[in-house]
Amino acid sequence: MRDDYIISVVTSQVMSDDNTDKIELITAGSYNEKNGAKYIIYTEYSDDGSPQGCRTTVKIKPSENGGSVVTVSRRGDIYSDLVLEQGVRHQCHYNTPMGLLVMGVYTIKTEISLNNGEGTVLMVYDIDFNSDFISRNTCLITLKRKPQ
């Protein structure tokens, strides 16, 4: 798979104590469609350009309620599966060096605006552990073809 796309990922968190955190990532990646699902795939790199050991796959497929189910899978140094479906709380796994964490993820909003392999994916969701609110998260992925 060729990295024919520029992918921008902007993620912000508002924690239960109102502290905020924002992460921005711009990287090369790929986009394809298969069996009715859309896939955005990219590798995360550190500031010095070396891979951080994490490959991320964003899978977007239609849900039974007429919206979309977005699954964000990270593999490598970090192993996690985040399932986002508007109005639904899913149990998701996040593997750390200290062991596996199971967290609740309630999706407030998903907006998919992809046309001819370009556009945006917006996800707004809450994370909880043992039903205690941890953070409100917003993730905006922007996908553009690289100039030829």
KOLLUM-307445 format. One record per residue (C-alpha): residue number from 1; residue in one letter; chain; x, y, z. Coordinates in Angstrom, 3 decimals, always signed. Example, Ala and Ser with C-alpha at 12.3 -4.5 7.8 and 13.67 -1.06 7.14 Angstrom:
2
  resi  resn  chain         u         v         w
     1     A      A   +12.300    -4.500    +7.800
     2     S      A   +13.670    -1.060    +7.140
***
This chain:
148
  resi  resn  chain         u         v         w
     1     M      A    +0.000    +0.000    +0.000
     2     R      A    +1.413    +3.381    -1.007
     3     D      A    +1.364    +6.478    +1.179
     4     D      A    -0.411    +8.708    -1.358
     5     Y      A    -2.191   +10.897    +1.212
     6     I      A    -1.350   +13.615    +3.705
     7     I      A    -3.173   +12.846    +6.928
     8     S      A    -3.658   +15.400    +9.680
     9     V      A    -4.860   +14.188   +13.086
    10     V      A    -5.784   +16.761   +15.744
    11     T      A    -6.869   +15.326   +19.093
    12     S      A    -7.887   +17.240   +22.196
    13     Q      A    -8.843   +16.030   +25.652
    14     V      A   -10.627   +17.824   +28.464
    15     M      A    -9.995   +15.874   +31.642
    16     S      A   -12.347   +15.554   +34.614
    17     D      A   -10.296   +18.241   +36.436
    18     D      A   -10.696   +20.615   +33.414
    19     N      A    -7.040   +20.258   +32.359
    20     T      A    -6.735   +20.135   +28.583
    21     D      A    -4.302   +18.443   +26.253
    22     K      A    -3.937   +18.782   +22.485
    23     I      A    -1.908   +16.640   +20.080
    24     E      A    -1.387   +17.373   +16.389
    25     L      A    +0.086   +14.903   +13.913
    26     I      A    +0.731   +15.301   +10.196
    27     T      A    +1.951   +12.221    +8.355
    28     A      A    +1.741   +10.331    +5.093
    29     G      A    -0.683    +7.467    +4.812
    30     S      A    -3.072    +5.564    +2.613
    31     Y      A    -6.790    +5.424    +1.944
    32     N      A    -8.841    +2.693    +0.343
    33     E      A   -12.341    +1.271    +0.204
    34     K      A   -13.191    -2.408    +0.418
    35     N      A   -16.478    -4.266    +0.926
    36     G      A   -18.365    -1.076    +1.828
    37     A      A   -15.803    +0.066    +4.424
    38     K      A   -13.329    +2.954    +4.186
    39     Y      A    -9.804    +2.611    +5.569
    40     I      A    -7.302    +5.303    +6.568
    41     I      A    -3.887    +3.853    +7.497
    42     Y      A    -0.829    +5.707    +8.788
    43     T      A    +2.307    +5.306   +10.894
    44     E      A    +3.070    +7.667   +13.744
    45     Y      A    +6.533    +9.245   +13.733
    46     S      A    +8.487   +11.088   +16.427
    47     D      A    +9.748   +14.668   +15.987
    48     D      A   +13.080   +13.396   +14.642
    49     G      A   +11.309   +11.466   +11.857
    50     S      A   +11.790    +7.969   +13.243
    51     P      A    +8.759    +5.680   +13.516
    52     Q      A    +7.261    +5.509   +17.009
    53     G      A    +6.413    +1.878   +16.468
    54     C      A    +2.684    +2.410   +16.030
    55     R      A    +0.588    +1.819   +12.922
    56     T      A    -2.969    +3.140   +13.059
    57     T      A    -5.913    +1.890   +11.008
    58     V      A    -9.174    +3.836   +10.975
    59     K      A   -12.033    +1.736    +9.601
    60     I      A   -15.350    +3.410    +8.786
    61     K      A   -18.377    +1.284    +7.981
    62     P      A   -22.140    +1.826    +8.011
    63     S      A   -23.871    +0.998   +11.293
    64     E      A   -27.234    -0.665   +11.735
    65     N      A   -28.743    +2.596   +13.070
    66     G      A   -28.008    +4.483    +9.849
    67     G      A   -24.830    +6.218   +11.015
    68     S      A   -21.271    +4.977   +10.967
    69     V      A   -19.099    +2.788   +13.160
    70     V      A   -15.516    +4.059   +13.349
    71     T      A   -12.909    +1.624   +14.663
    72     V      A    -9.466    +3.023   +15.478
    73     S      A    -6.925    +0.206   +15.827
    74     R      A    -3.346    +0.871   +16.872
    75     R      A    -0.684    -1.814   +16.617
    76     G      A    +2.969    -1.796   +17.635
    77     D      A    +4.353    -0.311   +20.838
    78     I      A    +0.758    +0.611   +21.652
    79     Y      A    -2.064    -1.868   +21.143
    80     S      A    -5.605    -0.558   +21.317
    81     D      A    -9.010    -0.850   +19.692
    82     L      A   -11.412    +2.059   +20.005
    83     V      A   -14.967    +1.553   +18.708
    84     L      A   -16.969    +4.732   +18.113
    85     E      A   -20.676    +4.648   +17.251
    86     Q      A   -22.812    +7.715   +17.903
    87     G      A   -25.074    +7.301   +20.938
    88     V      A   -23.538    +3.957   +21.946
    89     R      A   -21.132    +3.056   +24.796
    90     H      A   -18.580    +0.360   +23.916
    91     Q      A   -16.032    -1.433   +26.081
    92     C      A   -12.620    -0.872   +24.467
    93     H      A    -9.162    -2.301   +25.122
    94     Y      A    -5.927    -0.399   +25.636
    95     N      A    -2.807    -2.498   +26.202
    96     T      A    -0.011    -0.820   +28.189
    97     P      A    +3.337    -2.058   +29.523
    98     M      A    +1.558    -2.420   +32.888
    99     G      A    -1.202    -4.583   +31.419
   100     L      A    -4.553    -4.423   +29.688
   101     L      A    -7.030    -1.642   +30.521
   102     V      A   -10.687    -1.900   +29.642
   103     M      A   -12.362    +1.468   +29.282
   104     G      A   -15.845    +2.630   +28.482
   105     V      A   -16.178    +4.837   +25.409
   106     Y      A   -19.426    +6.719   +24.832
   107     T      A   -19.612    +8.395   +21.410
   108     I      A   -21.327   +11.759   +21.362
   109     K      A   -20.834   +12.492   +17.682
   110     T      A   -19.300   +11.086   +14.507
   111     E      A   -19.298   +13.113   +11.298
   112     I      A   -17.889   +11.492    +8.188
   113     S      A   -17.321   +13.766    +5.199
   114     L      A   -15.208   +11.821    +2.706
   115     N      A   -15.626   +12.339    -1.017
   116     N      A   -13.356   +10.736    -3.614
   117     G      A   -10.860    +9.834    -0.892
   118     E      A   -10.559   +13.326    +0.589
   119     G      A   -12.288   +15.058    +3.475
   120     T      A   -12.683   +14.763    +7.223
   121     V      A   -13.649   +12.373    +9.991
   122     L      A   -14.773   +13.994   +13.271
   123     M      A   -15.249   +11.998   +16.448
   124     V      A   -16.341   +13.342   +19.866
   125     Y      A   -16.431   +10.844   +22.708
   126     D      A   -16.175   +10.395   +26.481
   127     I      A   -13.872    +7.898   +28.189
   128     D      A   -14.590    +6.339   +31.568
   129     F      A   -12.904    +3.747   +33.780
   130     N      A   -15.159    +1.792   +36.134
   131     S      A   -17.958    +4.188   +35.093
   132     D      A   -15.988    +7.217   +36.398
   133     F      A   -15.665   +10.007   +33.824
   134     I      A   -12.049   +10.515   +32.710
   135     S      A   -12.140   +12.810   +29.674
   136     R      A   -14.079   +14.309   +26.780
   137     N      A   -12.133   +13.744   +23.560
   138     T      A   -12.344   +15.297   +20.118
   139     C      A   -10.449   +13.850   +17.156
   140     L      A   -10.450   +15.417   +13.701
   141     I      A    -8.773   +13.513   +10.870
   142     T      A    -8.253   +15.389    +7.600
   143     L      A    -7.314   +13.443    +4.478
   144     K      A    -5.863   +14.972    +1.292
   145     R      A    -4.193   +13.412    -1.723
   146     K      A    -0.525   +14.245    -2.156
   147     P      A    +0.161   +16.457    -5.186
   148     Q      A    +1.349   +14.379    -8.138
***
